[in-house]
Amino acid sequence: MSPENIEAIFWAFLSIIGIVLMGLTYTYIDKLERIKCACAEHPYKNFIKKYIIFAICFLLVTAFLPPSMVVGFAGPVYGMIYLVVKWIYVIATVVFFVYALRYVQYLTREKCKCSEEIRRDVLYWWSITQLVIFAILIVLPFILMVATGAFALAVKSGKGVVSNLDKTVMMTAVNPVKGAKKATGALLDDVSVASRSLKRTMKSLKSKMGK
């Protein structure tokens, strides 16, 4: 199976799950309106309903059309239009989950009895899960960048330490007295540097606490 087919199947699977959950959310809010649940009124409710209609239409159209297939079938211009619409969908989706989470929290805080049911719990945990995923996708590249830089620095520093250690070992083998003196001097230098660094840190902390 080609990568394009795997991508299409995966996107279609996610789209179907999204459509089902969106449908559950829409029917839940529609039910609150039909039973005239007064405590469920909130400014975010209209956005949530309108977004769901937009999202279901988008997912129905794109369920079997991942970006690579759109570019291949319709050309780069339509592919760019598709990607722009998809980015709008992504941004609106983030706003939707923030609003949905705050809406459910509002219903819980107000102890809205007529809103209590399993679909409210599904919307709550679904929103939290999606927001966590979005947060990871945003923060992960920065973490990887910092980790890669730290690893490169550690490798570079490690090479320097190994090089100095090799020199000291060789000197000790040739001239034990001189090698021992050099190793002791290097150790004392390290202790001195660490001591000065600790003193500067303590001084900085004291000055901040004094302010």
ZAZA-561981 format. One line per 3 residues: number of its first residue (from 1); for each residue y, z, x of N, C-alpha, C, O. Coordinates in pm, 1 decimal, decimal comma. Layout:
// ZAZA-561981
NUM) Y Z X Y Z X Y Z X Y Z X; ...
// end
This chain:
// ZAZA-561981
1) -120,6 0,0 85,5 0,0 0,0 0,0 125,3 0,0 88,8 136,1 79,0 182,5; 218,3 -88,8 58,0 338,3 -103,5 140,0 434,2 13,4 117,8 427,8 79,5 14,1; 523,9 39,6 214,9 623,0 147,3 198,5 711,8 126,4 75,8 751,5 222,9 10,6
4) 743,4 -1,2 43,9 827,3 -29,3 -73,3 758,9 15,3 -201,4 823,4 71,0 -290,2; 627,2 -8,9 -211,6 552,6 31,7 -331,2 543,6 183,9 -342,2 553,9 239,9 -451,3; 524,3 249,9 -228,4 519,2 396,8 -229,1 653,3 453,3 -273,6 658,6 547,6 -352,6
7) 762,2 395,1 -222,4 896,1 440,6 -261,4 918,4 421,3 -411,3 974,4 508,1 -478,3; 873,8 305,9 -463,6 891,5 277,3 -606,6 813,4 375,6 -693,2 864,4 424,2 -794,1; 689,4 404,9 -653,5 606,1 498,7 -730,6 666,3 638,9 -726,7 672,3 707,3 -828,8
10) 711,0 681,3 -608,5 768,6 814,7 -593,2 896,2 828,6 -676,2 914,9 928,8 -745,3; 984,2 727,8 -669,5 1108,6 732,1 -746,1 1080,4 731,1 -896,1 1146,8 801,9 -971,8; 980,9 650,3 -940,6 945,3 645,5 -1082,1 891,9 781,2 -1128,9 922,6 825,9 -1239,4
13) 812,1 845,8 -1044,4 756,2 977,8 -1078,0 867,3 1080,8 -1094,5 868,8 1156,4 -1191,6; 960,8 1083,4 -998,8 1073,2 1177,5 -1007,4 1161,2 1147,8 -1128,7 1210,7 1239,6 -1194,0; 1180,3 1020,5 -1158,4 1263,3 981,7 -1272,5 1201,7 1029,2 -1403,3 1272,6 1078,3 -1491,1
16) 1070,6 1014,9 -1416,9 1002,5 1057,8 -1539,9 1016,3 1208,9 -1558,0 1043,9 1256,5 -1668,1; 996,7 1284,8 -1448,4 1012,8 1430,1 -1456,2 1156,0 1465,5 -1496,0 1178,1 1552,8 -1580,0; 1252,4 1397,2 -1435,3 1393,3 1421,6 -1467,8 1424,2 1391,6 -1613,5 1495,1 1467,8 -1679,3
19) 1371,1 1280,5 -1664,0 1395,7 1243,4 -1803,9 1338,3 1348,5 -1898,8 1401,7 1384,5 -1998,0; 1218,2 1397,3 -1867,9 1154,7 1499,6 -1953,5 1239,2 1627,4 -1955,9 1264,9 1682,9 -2062,7; 1282,5 1674,2 -1837,4 1361,9 1797,3 -1830,5 1499,5 1779,1 -1894,2 1550,4 1870,3 -1959,4
22) 1560,1 1661,2 -1875,6 1688,1 1632,7 -1941,0 1672,2 1632,2 -2092,4 1757,1 1683,1 -2165,6; 1561,4 1573,5 -2137,9 1535,7 1570,5 -2281,8 1519,9 1710,1 -2339,7 1570,6 1739,2 -2448,1; 1449,1 1796,8 -2266,8 1433,0 1935,6 -2312,1 1568,4 2006,3 -2320,4 1595,3 2079,9 -2415,4
25) 1653,0 1983,3 -2220,3 1785,5 2046,8 -2218,8 1871,8 1996,5 -2334,6 1940,5 2074,5 -2400,4; 1867,3 1865,3 -2358,6 1949,9 1808,1 -2466,2 1906,1 1861,0 -2602,7 1989,5 1898,2 -2685,3; 1774,9 1864,1 -2625,7 1725,3 1913,7 -2755,2 1756,2 2062,4 -2772,2 1777,2 2109,6 -2883,9
28) 1758,9 2135,9 -2660,5 1791,6 2278,9 -2666,6 1936,4 2298,2 -2711,1 1963,8 2376,6 -2802,0; 2029,2 2226,6 -2647,0 2170,3 2239,9 -2684,3 2194,9 2186,1 -2825,1 2274,8 2241,6 -2900,6; 2125,4 2077,3 -2859,6 2139,4 2021,8 -2994,2 2092,3 2121,6 -3099,3 2151,0 2131,6 -3207,1
31) 1987,2 2194,5 -3067,9 1936,1 2296,8 -3161,1 2037,1 2410,0 -3179,8 2055,5 2460,4 -3290,6; 2103,5 2449,9 -3068,3 2205,9 2554,4 -3077,9 2320,0 2510,6 -3169,3 2375,4 2591,4 -3244,0; 2354,5 2382,5 -3162,7 2462,1 2331,5 -3248,4 2417,0 2323,1 -3393,9 2495,4 2350,3 -3484,8
34) 2292,2 2286,0 -3416,0 2242,3 2272,2 -3553,7 2232,7 2406,5 -3625,2 2259,9 2416,5 -3744,8; 2193,4 2510,3 -3549,8 2181,8 2642,0 -3614,4 2315,5 2717,3 -3611,7 2324,8 2832,7 -3653,5; 2421,5 2646,2 -3559,6 2555,3 2705,3 -3553,7 2554,0 2839,8 -3479,2 2600,0 2942,2 -3529,7
37) 2499,7 2834,9 -3358,1 2493,7 2954,0 -3272,6 2632,5 2976,2 -3212,3 2668,5 2912,9 -3113,1; 2708,6 3064,9 -3271,9 2849,4 3084,4 -3232,8 2863,8 3134,6 -3089,7 2956,7 3095,0 -3019,2; 2772,7 3221,5 -3046,0 2784,4 3278,3 -2911,4 2746,3 3178,0 -2802,4 2762,8 3206,7 -2683,8
40) 2695,8 3061,1 -2841,1 2657,5 2958,8 -2743,6 2769,9 2860,3 -2715,1 2753,6 2768,9 -2634,2; 2884,1 2878,4 -2781,2 2997,1 2788,3 -2757,6 3057,9 2815,9 -2619,8 3082,7 2930,4 -2581,9; 3080,8 2706,0 -2546,3 3134,2 2719,9 -2411,2 3194,1 2586,2 -2368,2 3143,3 2481,2 -2407,6
43) 3301,8 2587,7 -2287,7 3364,4 2461,3 -2245,0 3270,3 2368,1 -2168,5 3289,2 2246,5 -2171,4; 3169,9 2422,5 -2100,4 3079,8 2338,7 -2021,2 2978,2 2263,5 -2106,6 2915,7 2168,3 -2059,8; 2962,1 2305,5 -2229,6 2853,8 2250,1 -2311,5 2870,1 2100,1 -2335,8 2771,9 2026,2 -2330,4
46) 2991,5 2054,4 -2362,1 3013,3 1912,0 -2388,9 2982,6 1827,0 -2265,6 2922,3 1720,3 -2276,2; 3025,1 1875,8 -2148,1 2994,1 1800,3 -2025,6 2842,9 1791,4 -2005,5 2790,9 1685,7 -1969,7; 2773,1 1901,9 -2028,6 2627,6 1903,1 -2010,0 2560,8 1799,4 -2098,9 2472,6 1726,7 -2053,1
49) 2601,2 1791,4 -2225,6 2541,5 1695,2 -2318,1 2573,2 1551,1 -2277,1 2485,2 1465,0 -2277,4; 2699,3 1525,8 -2242,0 2737,8 1388,5 -2204,7 2669,5 1345,8 -2074,5 2627,2 1231,1 -2060,2; 2659,7 1438,5 -1981,2 2591,3 1404,6 -1856,0 2445,8 1368,6 -1883,4 2394,7 1271,5 -1827,7
52) 2378,6 1445,6 -1968,4 2237,1 1420,5 -1996,4 2217,2 1279,2 -2050,7 2122,6 1210,9 -2011,4; 2305,5 1234,3 -2140,9 2294,8 1098,3 -2195,2 2309,9 996,3 -2082,4 2231,4 902,0 -2072,6; 2411,7 1015,5 -1996,6 2433,1 925,7 -1882,3 2313,6 927,1 -1788,5 2269,0 821,5 -1743,6
55) 2260,8 1046,3 -1758,2 2151,2 1059,3 -1662,7 2023,3 993,6 -1716,5 1953,2 925,1 -1642,1; 1993,1 1013,9 -1844,1 1872,3 953,9 -1901,2 1882,2 801,9 -1898,7 1785,0 734,2 -1865,0; 1998,7 747,7 -1934,0 2017,4 601,8 -1928,7 2000,9 550,9 -1785,4 1934,5 449,9 -1761,9
58) 2061,8 621,9 -1689,9 2052,9 582,1 -1549,2 1907,8 584,6 -1501,0 1861,8 490,8 -1435,9; 1836,4 691,8 -1533,3 1698,7 705,7 -1486,9 1605,7 604,8 -1553,7 1512,1 555,5 -1490,8; 1631,2 573,9 -1680,9 1548,9 473,7 -1749,6 1566,2 335,6 -1685,9 1470,0 260,3 -1670,7
61) 1690,5 304,1 -1649,0 1717,9 172,8 -1588,8 1662,8 164,9 -1447,0 1608,7 62,0 -1406,3; 1676,8 274,6 -1371,5 1643,7 270,9 -1228,3 1505,8 327,6 -1194,8 1469,1 334,9 -1077,5; 1429,0 367,9 -1296,2 1300,2 432,5 -1270,0 1209,9 346,0 -1182,3 1139,3 397,7 -1095,8
64) 1211,9 215,6 -1204,4 1125,5 126,2 -1129,3 1205,2 33,1 -1037,5 1155,4 -71,3 -995,4; 1329,7 72,1 -1006,7 1415,0 -10,3 -920,6 1478,8 73,1 -810,1 1596,8 106,8 -819,8; 1403,5 107,6 -704,6 1464,7 176,8 -590,8 1562,0 83,4 -519,2 1552,9 -38,1 -536,7
67) 1654,0 135,9 -439,8 1757,5 54,3 -374,7 1704,3 -66,9 -299,3 1762,6 -175,0 -307,6; 1593,8 -50,4 -225,4 1540,7 -161,6 -146,4 1499,1 -278,2 -234,6 1517,6 -393,8 -196,7; 1442,3 -249,2 -353,9 1401,0 -355,1 -445,3 1522,5 -423,7 -506,2 1522,2 -545,3 -525,5
70) 1626,7 -345,9 -536,8 1749,0 -405,3 -593,2 1810,5 -502,7 -495,0 1849,0 -613,4 -532,6; 1820,1 -462,1 -368,3 1876,0 -550,0 -265,2 1790,5 -674,1 -248,2 1842,4 -784,4 -231,2; 1657,4 -655,5 -252,9 1567,8 -769,0 -234,6 1573,1 -868,2 -349,3 1566,9 -989,0 -326,7
73) 1584,6 -818,9 -472,7 1582,6 -906,6 -589,9 1719,9 -963,0 -625,8 1732,2 -1081,3 -657,3; 1823,6 -878,1 -621,1 1955,2 -917,5 -672,5 2056,0 -950,2 -563,4 2162,4 -1004,9 -592,8; 2025,4 -918,2 -439,1 2120,1 -948,4 -332,5 2201,2 -826,1 -292,5 2201,4 -726,1 -364,2
76) 2269,7 -832,6 -179,9 2342,7 -715,9 -125,9 2458,1 -668,6 -213,3 2488,4 -549,3 -215,5; 2523,6 -760,7 -286,0 2638,3 -720,5 -369,0 2592,4 -626,6 -479,4 2650,0 -519,4 -498,2; 2489,0 -666,4 -552,3 2436,1 -580,2 -658,3 2374,5 -453,2 -600,6 2375,8 -347,6 -663,9
79) 2320,5 -465,2 -479,7 2267,0 -346,5 -414,2 2376,1 -245,1 -385,1 2355,2 -125,0 -402,1; 2494,0 -292,7 -341,0 2606,2 -203,4 -315,4 2655,7 -138,8 -444,6 2685,8 -19,5 -447,7; 2663,8 -219,2 -551,9 2705,0 -163,8 -682,2 2606,9 -55,6 -726,4 2646,2 50,2 -775,4
82) 2479,1 -84,6 -707,9 2374,5 12,3 -743,6 2394,2 142,6 -666,6 2386,0 250,8 -724,7; 2420,2 132,8 -535,7 2436,2 252,4 -453,3 2560,4 331,7 -492,1 2558,9 454,8 -490,0; 2670,1 260,1 -528,3 2791,6 329,2 -572,5 2764,0 408,2 -700,5 2802,3 524,6 -712,1
85) 2697,0 343,2 -796,7 2663,5 411,2 -922,9 2570,5 529,7 -894,8 2581,8 635,0 -957,4; 2479,7 510,9 -800,8 2386,0 619,3 -769,6 2457,4 738,2 -707,7 2423,0 852,9 -735,8; 2558,7 711,2 -621,9 2635,6 820,7 -563,8 2715,2 895,1 -671,3 2728,1 1017,4 -666,7
88) 2768,0 820,0 -767,8 2836,1 884,7 -881,0 2737,9 973,4 -955,7 2771,1 1085,0 -995,8; 2616,9 922,5 -973,7 2511,4 999,9 -1040,7 2479,5 1127,5 -963,0 2462,9 1234,0 -1022,4; 2470,9 1117,0 -829,7 2438,2 1234,1 -746,8 2547,1 1341,2 -758,3 2517,6 1459,6 -774,8
91) 2674,3 1297,4 -749,2 2785,4 1393,5 -758,4 2788,4 1459,2 -895,7 2805,2 1580,6 -907,3; 2771,7 1376,4 -1000,9 2769,3 1430,9 -1137,8 2651,4 1524,8 -1156,9 2660,7 1621,5 -1232,6; 2540,4 1497,3 -1089,0 2421,9 1582,5 -1100,3 2448,0 1720,3 -1040,6 2408,3 1821,5 -1098,3
94) 2514,5 1724,7 -925,4 2548,4 1854,1 -864,4 2638,1 1934,8 -958,5 2615,8 2054,0 -979,8; 2739,9 1868,3 -1014,7 2829,4 1936,5 -1109,3 2750,6 1984,4 -1231,2 2772,6 2095,0 -1280,6; 2659,5 1901,2 -1278,7 2577,9 1937,8 -1395,5 2499,3 2066,0 -1370,8 2499,5 2155,9 -1454,9
97) 2432,6 2075,3 -1256,7 2349,5 2192,9 -1230,7 2434,6 2318,3 -1211,1 2393,1 2427,6 -1249,6; 2552,7 2303,8 -1151,7 2643,7 2418,6 -1139,1 2687,1 2464,9 -1278,1 2683,6 2584,0 -1308,7; 2727,6 2370,3 -1361,0 2770,1 2403,3 -1497,8 2654,9 2460,1 -1580,3 2672,6 2557,1 -1654,1
100) 2537,4 2399,5 -1567,4 2421,6 2445,9 -1644,5 2384,1 2588,5 -1606,8 2353,0 2670,3 -1693,3; 2387,3 2618,1 -1475,9 2354,6 2753,2 -1431,1 2455,9 2854,1 -1484,2 2418,6 2960,8 -1532,9; 2583,3 2820,0 -1474,7 2688,1 2910,8 -1522,8 2681,8 2925,4 -1675,0 2711,8 3032,0 -1728,6
103) 2643,2 2819,0 -1743,7 2631,0 2824,3 -1889,4 2519,0 2920,1 -1931,3 2536,6 3002,0 -2021,5; 2404,5 2908,7 -1865,0 2292,5 2998,8 -1897,0 2328,8 3142,7 -1861,5 2295,5 3234,9 -1935,9; 2396,8 3162,7 -1748,7 2440,5 3297,4 -1711,5 2537,3 3354,0 -1816,0 2534,2 3473,2 -1846,6
106) 2622,0 3268,2 -1869,3 2714,2 3310,6 -1975,9 2637,1 3354,3 -2100,5 2668,6 3457,3 -2160,1; 2536,8 3276,7 -2139,6 2456,3 3311,1 -2256,5 2384,3 3443,9 -2236,2 2374,1 3525,2 -2328,1; 2334,9 3464,3 -2115,2 2263,8 3590,0 -2085,3 2359,8 3708,1 -2083,8 2329,5 3815,0 -2136,7
109) 2475,8 3687,4 -2022,6 2575,6 3794,8 -2014,7 2626,7 3834,5 -2152,7 2652,9 3951,8 -2179,1; 2640,3 3735,0 -2240,6 2688,8 3761,7 -2376,7 2579,4 3813,3 -2469,8 2604,4 3844,9 -2586,2; 2455,5 3821,3 -2415,2 2340,2 3865,0 -2495,8 2329,1 3779,3 -2623,2 2317,0 3831,2 -2734,1
112) 2333,6 3649,6 -2603,9 2330,2 3554,6 -2715,9 2186,8 3541,6 -2766,1 2106,4 3468,3 -2708,5; 2155,7 3612,4 -2872,7 2019,2 3617,8 -2925,2 1969,7 3482,3 -2973,8 1853,7 3447,1 -2952,5; 2058,2 3405,1 -3039,9 2014,0 3277,6 -3096,4 1988,4 3171,0 -2990,3 1941,0 3062,0 -3022,3
115) 2019,6 3201,8 -2863,5 1994,6 3105,0 -2756,2 1869,6 3138,5 -2676,6 1831,6 3064,0 -2586,4; 1804,8 3250,8 -2709,4 1689,8 3296,0 -2631,4 1564,8 3216,6 -2666,5 1514,7 3222,7 -2778,7; 1515,9 3142,4 -2568,7 1388,8 3071,9 -2582,2 1348,4 3015,3 -2447,5 1424,0 3025,3 -2350,9
118) 1229,2 2955,6 -2439,6 1173,1 2912,0 -2313,0 1256,7 2801,7 -2248,9 1264,3 2793,4 -2126,3; 1320,3 2715,8 -2331,3 1399,2 2606,2 -2273,7 1521,1 2658,1 -2197,0 1565,3 2594,8 -2101,1; 1574,6 2770,6 -2237,8 1685,2 2829,4 -2163,4 1638,2 2875,7 -2025,7 1707,9 2856,2 -1926,1
121) 1520,3 2936,9 -2020,1 1464,7 2980,7 -1892,6 1432,4 2862,2 -1802,2 1455,0 2867,3 -1681,3; 1379,1 2755,2 -1861,8 1348,9 2634,1 -1784,0 1476,5 2577,6 -1722,9 1478,6 2541,3 -1605,3; 1583,8 2570,2 -1803,2 1711,3 2518,5 -1754,2 1766,3 2606,0 -1641,3 1821,7 2555,2 -1543,8
124) 1750,6 2736,8 -1655,3 1800,8 2830,4 -1554,5 1731,0 2809,4 -1419,8 1796,8 2790,9 -1317,5; 1597,8 2812,4 -1420,6 1523,8 2801,2 -1294,5 1528,4 2660,4 -1238,1 1525,5 2642,5 -1116,4; 1535,3 2561,6 -1323,7 1549,7 2423,3 -1278,9 1682,6 2406,0 -1205,2 1688,0 2342,2 -1100,1
127) 1789,0 2462,9 -1260,6 1922,2 2452,6 -1198,3 1924,4 2521,9 -1063,1 1977,4 2467,3 -966,3; 1867,4 2641,7 -1055,4 1863,6 2714,0 -928,4 1786,7 2635,4 -822,8 1831,7 2622,0 -709,0; 1669,7 2583,2 -861,8 1586,9 2506,6 -767,6 1661,5 2385,4 -713,9 1660,2 2359,5 -593,5
130) 1726,3 2311,3 -803,1 1797,7 2191,0 -760,9 1916,4 2224,5 -670,4 1941,2 2154,0 -572,5; 1988,9 2330,5 -701,8 2104,1 2369,1 -619,5 2059,0 2415,0 -480,6 2126,4 2387,7 -381,3; 1946,4 2484,0 -473,6 1891,3 2525,2 -343,7 1853,6 2401,8 -262,2 1880,5 2395,4 -142,3
133) 1791,1 2303,5 -328,1 1753,4 2180,1 -259,0 1877,1 2107,2 -207,4 1879,2 2060,5 -93,5; 1980,0 2097,6 -291,3 2104,3 2032,5 -249,2 2166,2 2105,8 -130,2 2212,9 2043,2 -35,0; 2165,9 2240,0 -136,7 2223,2 2319,5 -27,3 2147,0 2296,3 102,6 2207,6 2284,5 209,2
136) 2014,8 2289,6 94,2 1933,3 2265,9 213,3 1962,5 2128,0 271,5 1975,1 2112,2 392,9; 1973,2 2028,5 183,9 1999,9 1892,0 230,0 2136,5 1880,6 297,2 2155,1 1799,0 387,4; 2232,6 1963,3 252,7 2366,1 1959,8 312,4 2369,7 2037,6 443,4 2429,3 1992,6 541,3
139) 2305,2 2155,6 445,0 2313,6 2244,5 561,8 2215,4 2204,3 671,6 2243,8 2223,2 789,9; 2100,3 2149,0 633,5 1994,2 2119,8 731,0 2039,5 2031,1 846,6 2006,3 2061,1 961,2; 2115,4 1920,9 821,3 2160,1 1839,1 935,3 2242,7 1917,4 1037,5 2229,3 1895,2 1157,8
142) 2328,3 2009,5 990,2 2408,5 2090,7 1082,0 2320,7 2186,7 1161,6 2342,7 2207,4 1280,9; 2220,6 2245,4 1094,5 2128,0 2335,8 1164,1 2051,4 2260,5 1272,0 2035,8 2308,6 1384,2; 2003,4 2140,4 1235,8 1928,1 2060,2 1332,6 2016,7 2021,0 1451,7 1971,5 2019,8 1566,2
145) 2144,1 1988,9 1422,5 2236,0 1950,3 1528,8 2258,2 2067,0 1625,4 2253,8 2049,3 1747,2; 2282,3 2187,3 1569,7 2304,2 2306,2 1652,5 2177,7 2341,2 1730,7 2184,1 2374,4 1849,1; 2061,7 2333,5 1662,9 1935,4 2366,7 1728,4 1905,2 2268,8 1841,8 1857,1 2308,6 1948,0
148) 1933,8 2140,0 1818,4 1910,0 2038,8 1922,8 1999,9 2063,5 2043,4 1955,7 2054,5 2158,0; 2128,7 2095,1 2015,9 2221,3 2124,7 2125,2 2179,3 2247,4 2203,6 2184,6 2248,4 2326,6; 2136,6 2352,9 2131,0 2093,1 2476,1 2197,7 1967,5 2451,5 2281,5 1953,8 2505,0 2391,5
151) 1876,6 2370,3 2228,5 1753,1 2339,8 2302,2 1783,6 2262,0 2429,5 1727,4 2289,1 2535,6; 1875,4 2162,9 2416,6 1912,7 2083,9 2534,2 1977,7 2171,9 2640,3 1950,5 2157,1 2759,4; 2065,3 2265,3 2595,8 2131,2 2356,4 2688,3 2029,6 2449,2 2755,6 2038,1 2476,2 2875,3
154) 1932,3 2498,0 2675,3 1830,3 2587,2 2730,7 1744,6 2515,4 2834,0 1710,1 2572,0 2937,7; 1710,3 2389,1 2804,5 1630,2 2311,8 2900,2 1707,2 2290,0 3029,1 1652,2 2303,0 3138,5; 1837,9 2256,0 3015,0 1921,3 2233,3 3133,5 1933,9 2360,1 3216,4 1920,9 2356,9 3338,8
157) 1960,1 2474,9 3147,4 1972,6 2603,0 3217,7 1840,5 2641,4 3282,3 1836,2 2692,5 3394,2; 1731,4 2615,2 3207,8 1599,1 2648,8 3260,0 1566,1 2573,4 3386,9 1503,7 2627,3 3478,3; 1609,3 2445,4 3391,8 1584,6 2366,3 3512,2 1658,1 2425,7 3631,5 1606,3 2429,3 3743,1
160) 1783,7 2473,7 3604,8 1861,1 2535,4 3712,4 1795,7 2662,6 3762,5 1790,3 2686,8 3883,1; 1745,1 2745,5 3668,8 1679,1 2871,2 3706,5 1553,0 2843,6 3786,0 1526,1 2908,8 3886,9; 1474,2 2744,2 3738,5 1349,5 2710,9 3809,6 1379,9 2659,6 3949,2 1311,1 2693,0 4045,6
163) 1486,0 2576,5 3958,8 1524,0 2522,8 4090,3 1561,5 2635,5 4185,9 1516,6 2636,7 4300,5; 1644,3 2731,2 4139,7 1683,7 2845,2 4224,1 1564,0 2931,3 4260,3 1553,3 2981,1 4372,4; 1473,2 2948,4 4163,4 1354,7 3029,9 4188,7 1267,1 2963,4 4294,3 1214,3 3030,3 4383,1
166) 1251,9 2831,0 4284,3 1171,2 2759,8 4383,7 1229,6 2776,6 4522,9 1156,3 2797,8 4619,5; 1363,8 2767,2 4533,4 1429,0 2783,1 4662,2 1404,6 2922,2 4719,2 1377,2 2937,6 4838,2; 1414,8 3024,8 4632,0 1395,2 3163,6 4676,4 1252,1 3186,3 4722,8 1227,6 3252,3 4823,8
169) 1157,0 3129,6 4646,1 1015,0 3145,2 4683,3 988,1 3079,1 4817,8 919,0 3135,8 4902,4; 1042,6 2958,7 4837,8 1023,2 2888,9 4965,0 1084,1 2968,1 5080,5 1024,0 2979,6 5187,4; 1203,6 3022,6 5058,4 1269,6 3099,9 5164,6 1189,3 3224,6 5196,7 1177,2 3263,1 5313,0
172) 1134,1 3288,1 5093,1 1054,4 3409,8 5115,0 929,6 3378,4 5196,3 886,6 3457,6 5280,2; 872,6 3261,6 5170,0 752,1 3222,8 5244,5 783,4 3197,6 5391,4 703,9 3230,6 5479,4; 902,7 3137,5 5417,4 940,7 3105,8 5555,6 996,3 3228,7 5626,3 958,3 3259,9 5739,2
175) 1089,6 3299,6 5555,8 1155,5 3416,1 5615,4 1156,3 3527,8 5511,3 1252,0 3536,1 5434,3; 1055,2 3613,8 5505,0 1042,8 3715,2 5400,1 1163,2 3805,2 5386,8 1204,7 3836,7 5275,3; 1221,7 3848,6 5501,4 1335,4 3941,0 5495,7 1455,4 3873,6 5430,6 1517,8 3929,8 5340,6
178) 1487,8 3752,0 5476,8 1601,9 3678,7 5421,5 1579,7 3643,6 5274,9 1672,5 3649,8 5194,2; 1455,7 3606,6 5240,6 1423,6 3572,3 5101,2 1438,0 3692,3 5010,7 1489,9 3680,2 4899,7; 1392,7 3808,5 5056,2 1404,7 3930,0 4975,1 1550,1 3966,3 4953,0 1590,2 4006,0 4843,6
181) 1631,3 3951,5 5062,4 1773,9 3980,8 5048,2 1839,4 3886,9 4947,5 1921,8 3929,6 4866,5; 1802,3 3757,6 4952,7 1861,9 3660,1 4861,6 1822,8 3690,3 4716,7 1906,6 3683,6 4626,9; 1695,6 3723,5 4694,3 1648,7 3754,7 4558,4 1719,2 3878,6 4504,9 1762,1 3882,3 4389,6
184) 1730,7 3981,7 4591,8 1798,7 4105,1 4549,9 1945,4 4077,5 4517,4 1998,4 4126,9 4418,0; 2010,9 3996,9 4603,5 2151,6 3963,2 4579,6 2170,5 3887,9 4449,5 2265,3 3913,9 4375,5; 2079,7 3793,4 4420,9 2089,5 3716,7 4296,2 2072,9 3808,0 4175,1 2143,2 3793,4 4075,0
187) 1977,2 3904,3 4185,4 1954,9 3998,1 4075,8 2077,8 4084,4 4052,7 2118,4 4106,8 3938,6; 2137,8 4133,6 4163,1 2257,9 4215,9 4149,9 2373,9 4136,3 4090,3 2451,6 4189,1 4010,7; 2385,4 4008,6 4129,2 2489,3 3923,1 4072,2 2470,7 3908,2 3921,4 2567,1 3916,5 3845,3
190) 2345,4 3886,0 3878,3 2317,8 3873,9 3735,3 2353,2 4001,6 3661,0 2411,7 3997,1 3552,8; 2316,9 4116,9 3720,0 2349,1 4245,1 3656,9 2499,2 4263,5 3648,2 2550,6 4311,2 3547,0; 2570,9 4225,4 3755,3 2716,0 4238,9 3757,1 2780,2 4152,2 3649,6 2870,6 4197,6 3579,4
193) 2734,1 4027,1 3635,9 2788,6 3936,1 3533,9 2762,4 3991,2 3394,1 2850,9 3989,8 3308,6; 2640,2 4039,9 3371,1 2606,2 4095,8 3239,5 2691,6 4218,1 3209,1 2735,9 4236,7 3095,8; 2715,2 4303,2 3312,3 2795,5 4423,5 3293,2 2938,4 4387,8 3255,4 2995,4 4447,8 3164,2
196) 2997,8 4289,0 3325,9 3134,7 4247,7 3295,2 3144,8 4188,3 3154,9 3241,1 4212,5 3082,2; 3044,6 4111,1 3119,3 3044,2 4049,9 2985,5 3036,3 4157,1 2877,0 3103,6 4147,4 2774,4; 2952,5 4260,9 2900,7 2938,8 4370,0 2804,7 3069,6 4447,2 2791,9 3109,4 4484,5 2681,5
199) 3137,8 4471,8 2906,9 3264,6 4544,7 2903,7 3369,9 4467,7 2825,7 3444,8 4526,0 2747,3; 3375,7 4333,1 2847,7 3472,4 4251,1 2773,4 3444,2 4254,4 2623,9 3536,7 4260,4 2542,9; 3316,6 4250,6 2587,4 3279,2 4254,4 2445,6 3319,2 4386,3 2382,7 3375,3 4388,5 2273,1
202) 3290,1 4499,5 2453,1 3324,1 4631,1 2400,1 3475,3 4646,9 2387,9 3524,7 4704,1 2290,7; 3549,2 4595,6 2487,8 3694,7 4604,0 2483,2 3750,9 4525,2 2365,6 3844,0 4569,2 2298,2; 3692,1 4406,7 2341,9 3737,7 4323,9 2229,5 3709,7 4392,4 2096,5 3793,2 4389,3 2006,0
205) 3591,2 4454,9 2084,3 3556,7 4525,9 1960,8 3650,2 4643,7 1935,8 3694,3 4666,7 1823,2; 3680,7 4719,8 2045,4 3769,1 4835,4 2029,9 3908,8 4791,6 1984,5 3972,9 4856,2 1901,6; 3954,4 4676,7 2043,4 4088,6 4629,9 2007,1 4092,5 4583,5 1862,4 4193,1 4602,6 1794,0
208) 3983,9 4522,4 1814,6 3978,9 4478,8 1673,7 3971,7 4599,0 1579,9 4034,0 4600,2 1473,8; 3893,9 4701,0 1621,0 3882,7 4821,2 1537,4 4014,7 4896,8 1534,1 4050,1 4957,5 1433,0; 4088,9 4892,4 1648,1 4218,8 4960,8 1652,9 4317,4 4898,4 1560,2 4402,6 4967,9 1504,8
211) 4308,6 4763,6 1540,3 4398,2 4694,4 1446,9 4365,2 4730,9 1304,3 4430,1 4682,4 1211,6
// end
